[in-house]
């Protein structure tokens, strides 16, 4: 099991490799986490990172938003790009 992290101006990329165990034939499995940080000015580039063999998890701190139209619009735009 190993972890690496690379930092770029608009995103942080972390990689975690899970090696197979003697009880299973699965592995190694590589998890890559791309954290865009939610910066609105970079949302237009998200589409270039979407692929068919990817699991997407959208996270945000609800306490940092007024739950106004902005957060719903942001999530909507991300979901449109994933489709």
Beta strands, then each sheet from edge to edge (+ up, - down):
strand 1: 2-7
strand 2: 12-18
strand 3: 29-35
sheet 1: 1+ 2- 3+
end
